[in-house]
């Protein structure tokens, strides 16, 4: 009975002796692959445990400090752009303060819609002589809008590097001009 150790090659042969014929003896080659399998599992385990998994990221949202002051902040009307996401991925928007329903326009979420609108507004503000004015984006989500709509708007804000934006509740003028948006 022969005992093989790991990764040994059996080279023993039993030469056959026939009368007058001399044959070449064959050697048996058996290789034990157990150490190779162990090494493979050790490498797989090492790479699985040392690889950093992707960590979930949270959308950054800065909220104002309500304890500082209750006085409203003055915003130039020509700098403000108000977006109202509504049902069916429609965005109502107006610049400054709307006076009637004709001031409210619609756009979509594609590149020729919302992105072009933000870029156009930024260029209009940049063409003014006053360098202290910046685009201020106000988002007033409607009751029928989805979280995906809000996320898409915030994505466009980040893509276009809009530094001043906030989320607001609809005021009396908004509810009067667009009564179907809020219930």
VOTIDREN-857070 format. One line per 10 residues: their letters; for each residue x, y, z of N, C-alpha, C, CB. Coordinates in steps of 0.02 Angstrom, whole numbers, m for minus. Each point is the difference from the previous one (the first is absolute). Glycine has a CB too. Layout:
N
a	X:Y:Z:X:Y:Z:X:Y:Z:X:Y:Z ~ ...
% end
This chain:
183
xxxxxxxxxx	42:m58:0:m42:58:0:45:61:0:m93:m61:61 ~ 80:107:m107:40:60:m5:m40:59:27:61:m46:m100 ~ m27:89:135:m31:61:25:30:59:m38:m19:m51:115 ~ m25:92:m140:22:59:m38:m7:61:44:m33:m53:m110 ~ 82:95:107:m6:64:34:m25:51:m51:94:m29:82 ~ m108:89:m58:m27:51:m45:51:19:m53:m72:44:93 ~ 49:m40:m154:39:22:m57:61:m45:m12:m38:116:21 ~ 29:m179:m14:54:m46:m16:m15:m35:m66:26:m18:123 ~ 25:m1:m155:m7:m36:m63:27:m71:11:12:107:m69 ~ m53:m154:54:20:m70:8:41:m21:m60:m104:m25:68
xxxxxxxxxx	166:9:m56:45:m19:m54:21:m73:4:40:118:m4 ~ m72:m153:48:18:m71:5:m28:m38:m60:3:7:127 ~ 33:m57:m147:m25:m40:m55:17:m73:14:14:97:m83 ~ m53:m137:58:14:m72:6:18:m26:m69:m81:m14:99 ~ 145:7:m112:20:m21:m67:m21:m72:m14:98:79:5 ~ m126:m88:m63:m20:m67:m20:58:m32:m37:m123:33:m7 ~ 133:m92:24:55:m36:m33:m29:m55:m43:79:26:95 ~ m79:m15:m157:m21:m52:m47:64:m28:m32:m114:56:m22 ~ 106:m116:m1:58:m32:m30:15:32:m67:m26:m107:59 ~ 84:133:m65:24:26:m63:m25:69:m18:7:m115:m34
xxxxxxxxxx	m59:140:67:m27:66:m18:11:47:58:m87:m51:m77 ~ 118:103:62:12:49:52:m45:61:m15:120:m40:19 ~ m168:52:26:m46:56:m10:17:57:47:m89:m79:m38 ~ 70:135:17:10:58:41:m54:3:54:54:62:m97 ~ m34:m49:156:m49:1:54:m35:68:3:69:m84:65 ~ m133:82:m49:m39:62:6:m3:22:72:m68:m31:m100 ~ 75:94:109:m3:26:67:m66:36:10:126:12:3 ~ m155:m21:55:m65:31:15:13:70:28:m54:m113:22 ~ 16:162:m47:7:68:25:m68:22:29:91:27:m87 ~ m97:m27:151:m60:26:32:20:60:43:m56:m115:2
xxxxxxxxxx	20:170:m12:14:61:36:m60:16:44:76:43:m92 ~ m63:m31:156:m54:18:46:m10:75:m3:27:m99:76 ~ m87:121:m98:m14:71:m8:m34:32:60:m9:m22:m121 ~ 6:m12:177:m31:27:60:33:66:22:m30:m116:34 ~ 96:122:m33:29:64:20:m17:57:m47:92:m64:52 ~ m99:49:m117:m18:52:m48:m71:25:12:79:m51:m84 ~ m125:5:99:m69:19:14:m2:41:64:m43:m104:m57 ~ 81:84:108:3:38:62:26:70:m12:18:m106:64 ~ 33:112:m104:28:65:m16:m51:43:m37:114:m51:m5 ~ m151:21:m41:m52:37:m37:m53:27:47:21:m72:m99
xxxxxxxxxx	m45:32:145:m50:24:48:28:53:46:m55:m111:m6 ~ 118:104:26:30:51:42:5:67:m38:65:m89:61 ~ m47:87:m124:4:62:m39:m69:32:m10:101:m46:m58 ~ m150:4:42:m68:26:m8:m24:33:64:m25:m89:m85 ~ 36:54:142:m20:28:65:36:65:14:m22:m116:42 ~ 86:119:m57:39:61:11:m28:58:m40:101:m69:23 ~ m114:59:m88:m24:54:m41:m70:22:17:74:m41:m90 ~ m117:m6:110:m68:18:20:1:41:63:m44:m104:m53 ~ 85:86:101:1:35:64:37:67:m4:m5:m110:57 ~ 52:117:m102:37:63:m3:m28:50:m49:100:m64:32
xxxxxxxxxx	m144:43:m75:m30:45:m48:m52:43:36:21:m81:m96 ~ m17:146:85:m50:43:32:m63:1:m44:90:72:54 ~ m145:m87:m23:m63:1:m36:m22:73:m9:m33:m113:48 ~ m8:126:m98:m23:69:m10:m48:19:56:15:m11:m126 ~ m1:67:156:m40:22:56:m58:43:m26:100:m3:76 ~ m159:m4:m47:m56:42:m23:12:73:16:m78:m97:17 ~ 61:139:m65:10:71:10:m67:34:6:107:m3:m64 ~ m109:55:104:m62:38:12:5:65:m38:m17:m53:113 ~ m37:74:m142:m3:62:m37:10:58:49:m77:m51:m87 ~ 127:93:77:11:55:48:m54:53:m6:124:m21:m4
xxxxxxxxxx	m152:40:60:m52:50:1:13:44:60:m84:m76:m58 ~ 97:139:47:15:47:54:m65:35:19:120:16:m40 ~ m137:m19:103:m61:32:24:19:65:36:m59:m112:10 ~ 16:162:m14:16:63:35:m9:m7:75:m36:63:m101 ~ 71:m20:137:m5:1:72:m58:46:18:125:m22:15 ~ m179:m7:11:m60:39:15:8:43:63:m66:m89:m54 ~ 116:76:95:6:37:62:35:67:m8:2:m109:58 ~ 25:124:m115:38:62:m9:m46:60:m5:91:m64:m57 ~ m135:64:9:m41:59:m12:m63:m22:m37:102:76:m4 ~ m157:m43:21:m63:m16:m34:m15:47:m57:m42:m46:107
xxxxxxxxxx	84:96:m117:m11:48:m54:13:m33:m67:31:96:77 ~ m74:m85:m127:12:m30:m65:60:32:m35:m122:m26:m10 ~ 156:m14:m29:58:24:m37:m24:33:m64:73:m91:49 ~ m45:149:m63:m17:36:m61:36:m31:m60:m18:106:66 ~ m19:m118:m119:27:m30:m60:m20:44:m59:m5:m118:49 ~ 53:132:m93:m18:40:m58:m46:m41:m45:110:64:7 ~ m161:m32:m32:m50:m35:m40:29:m26:m66:m88:71:51 ~ 137:m37:m78:29:m22:m64:48:m58:10:m13:115:m43 ~ 32:m130:106:47:m55:13:m35:m65:18:82:85:38 ~ m146:m81:m19:m35:m59:25:m33:m39:m57:m21:60:108
xxxxxxxxxx	28:m125:m105:m33:m46:m46:m35:m52:43:86:19:m93 ~ m152:m23:87:m39:m47:40:m22:m58:m43:m40:94:74 ~ 55:m155:m50:m19:m61:m34:m53:m36:40:115:m10:m51 ~ m167:m12:16:m54:m37:33:m10:m66:m37:m57:108:38 ~ 87:m162:m13:m11:m65:m33:m72:m23:14:123:m30:11 ~ m156:6:m63:m69:m22:6:m7:m71:m26:m41:119:m12 ~ m20:m141:1:m13:m67:m24:25:m8:m72:m100:m9:76 ~ 111:m53:m96:20:m18:m68:66:32:m20:m120:m10:m29 ~ 166:17:77:67:26:m11:0:67:m37:42:m117:m2 ~ m88:160:22:m4:67:m27:26:49:52:m100:m31:m73
xxxxxxxxxx	135:82:50:25:51:46:m30:67:m20:109:m64:19 ~ m144:94:28:m23:69:m9:54:44:29:m124:m32:6 ~ 136:88:m38:51:46:25:m19:72:m14:88:m88:m16 ~ m61:132:57:m8:72:m12:61:35:28:m126:m8:3 ~ 138:67:m31:57:41:22:m28:58:41:68:m32:m103 ~ m34:45:159:m22:55:43:m65:m17:35:58:81:m75 ~ m104:m33:75:m66:m8:32:m53:m2:m55:39:60:107 ~ m79:m112:m111:m51:m4:m53:m59:47:15:34:m119:m23 ~ m58:151:m29:m57:44:9:m65:m32:m24:77:98:m13 ~ m71:m139:m38:m59:m37:m24:23:m66:m30:m63:108:m22
xxxxxxxxxx	17:m147:m2:14:m67:m25:44:2:m62:m109:m39:46 ~ 111:94:m82:41:6:m60:75:0:17:m93:64:m56 ~ 110:m45:117:71:1:21:27:m71:13:m19:113:50 ~ m25:m161:m41:21:m68:16:6:m40:m64:m57:6:112 ~ 116:m37:m121:14:m39:m61:14:m72:20:46:102:m60 ~ m40:m146:11:15:m70:14:63:m22:m37:m123:m23:17 ~ 155:m27:11:59:m30:m30:2:m73:20:64:111:1 ~ m13:m146:m26:6:m71:15:67:m13:34:m74:m30:m99 ~ 87:m33:114:62:m19:35:58:m15:m47:m71:m44:90 ~ 61:45:m155:55:m18:m45:50:58:m5:m77:m77:m65
xxxxxxxxxx	131:65:29:55:49:m4:m22:64:m34:81:m94:m4 ~ m127:90:m43:m23:61:m33:m54:35:40:28:m51:m110 ~ m47:23:166:m52:30:42:30:34:61:m80:m87:m38 ~ 85:51:92:23:28:65:72:25:m3:m80:m77:58 ~ 124:38:m86:71:20:m3:8:64:m41:35:m121:11 ~ m67:124:m69:4:59:m42:m31:61:36:m5:m73:m103 ~ m48:62:140:m31:55:37:47:28:53:m112:m53:m19 ~ 145:9:57:47:23:52:59:37:m32:m35:m96:74 ~ 62:68:m127:56:33:m34:m20:68:m29:47:m113:m28 ~ m106:117:0:m24:63:m28:m8:53:55:m59:m63:m92
xxxxxxxxxx	32:42:149:m10:47:56:68:23:27:m110:m56:29 ~ 158:10:m23:67:19:24:33:50:m47:11:m113:54 ~ m19:102:m119:30:46:m48:m33:69:3:27:m97:m74 ~ m93:99:85:m35:64:6:24:38:61:m100:m50:m58 ~ 111:15:113:24:33:61:73:21:m8:m81:m68:70 ~ 121:28:m104:70:17:m11:8:60:m46:29:m120:16 ~ m78:131:m60:5:57:m46:m17:66:34:m29:m76:m93 ~ 1:74:154:m14:61:37:67:30:24:m114:m43:37 ~ 114:107:m26:62:34:20:17:m15:73:m24:90:m83 ~ m25:m108:124:11:m11:72:27:m71:10:m93:81:30
xxxxxxxxxx	154:m86:m3:31:m66:11:m21:m33:65:96:40:m66 ~ m134:m4:108:m22:m30:63:m63:m42:m7:51:97:59 ~ m80:m95:m117:m62:m38:m11:16:m70:m24:m62:106:m27 ~ 27:m154:54:9:m70:m18:m69:m32:m7:112:m5:61 ~ m112:m50:m99:m62:m37:m10:m23:m31:66:32:m24:m120 ~ m95:34:136:m30:m31:59:m57:m44:m25:32:98:77 ~ m26:m162:m64:m49:m48:m24:m46:m20:58:81:m43:m88 ~ m145:48:78:m49:m17:50:m40:m60:m26:m8:120:44 ~ 5:m173:m6:m37:m60:m20:m61:m6:46:106:m59:m42 ~ m165:56:11:m63:m8:37:m35:m61:m27:m10:126:21
xxxxxxxxxx	24:m185:6:m30:m61:m27:m76:m2:6:106:m59:28 ~ m138:37:m81:m72:m8:2:m19:m65:34:m10:68:m105 ~ m54:m75:121:m24:m60:34:6:m63:m43:m77:71:65 ~ 73:m63:m130:2:m58:m46:70:m15:m24:m116:28:m35 ~ 166:12:53:68:m13:m22:30:m58:40:14:121:m34 ~ 36:m153:5:31:m58:32:69:19:28:m64:m78:m77 ~ 90:33:117:67:10:27:52:m2:m57:m35:m52:110 ~ 22:13:m162:44:m2:m58:4:68:m34:m28:m120:m16 ~ m29:156:12:0:68:m29:44:46:42:m116:m18:m46 ~ 109:15:111:41:42:44:74:m17:m7:m97:9:80
xxxxxxxxxx	113:m74:m82:69:m21:m7:29:23:m66:m24:m100:72 ~ m15:97:m126:24:23:m65:14:75:0:m66:m92:m55 ~ 24:130:91:12:72:5:64:14:38:m124:22:m4 ~ 134:m57:60:62:10:39:61:m22:m40:m65:m17:107 ~ 58:m36:m147:55:m20:m44:18:56:m49:m36:m120:11 ~ m14:151:m40:13:55:m47:31:59:37:m96:m37:m71 ~ 77:49:133:30:53:40:74:m14:10:m110:21:59 ~ 127:m83:m44:70:m18:10:39:1:m65:m34:m70:97 ~ 5:48:m151:33:0:m65:15:71:m22:m58:m107:m31 ~ 10:152:41:8:70:m22:33:44:52:m100:m15:m70
xxxxxxxxxx	121:m14:126:36:36:53:m39:61:25:108:m40:m50 ~ m172:29:64:m41:53:30:12:m2:75:m89:m7:m93 ~ 115:60:120:21:1:70:m55:22:47:114:22:m38 ~ m164:12:14:m54:25:42:m66:m29:m23:64:107:23 ~ m88:m154:14:m65:m30:m15:m31:m22:66:38:m39:m115 ~ m104:37:116:m34:m24:60:m69:m26:m18:64:81:70 ~ m92:m117:m23:m66:m31:m8:m49:40:42:50:m116:m21 ~ m106:133:m8:m49:42:35:m70:m29:m8:72:100:m19 ~ m114:m80:63:m71:m17:m4:m34:50:m47:0:m48:119 ~ m53:28:m152:m35:47:m45:m33:56:41:m20:m92:m84
xxxxxxxxxx	24:152:58:m33:56:35:m69:11:m30:112:53:25 ~ m146:m1:m3:m69:13:m22:m3:15:m75:m27:44:114 ~ 78:m9:m140:0:16:m72:7:m64:m42:52:113:26 ~ m8:m158:m3:8:m64:m37:m65:m40:1:122:m1:30 ~ m153:m3:26:m62:m39:6:m57:31:m40:37:m39:113 ~ m36:105:m119:m52:34:m39:11:m10:m75:m12:84:92 ~ 75:m79:m114:14:m6:m72:m1:m72:m25:68:103:10 ~ m46:m151:32:0:m70:m19:m40:m41:51:114:14:m55 ~ m180:m8:53:m39:m34:52:0:m76:m4:m71:100:1 ~ 84:m128:m59:m1:m73:m8:63:m35:24:m74:18:m94
xxx	127:19:108:63:m29:20:m1:m21:73:59:70:m85 ~ m87:m27:128:m2:m15:72:m73:m10:20:105:67:22 ~ m116:m113:23:m69:m14:22:m14:33:66:1:m108:m60
% end
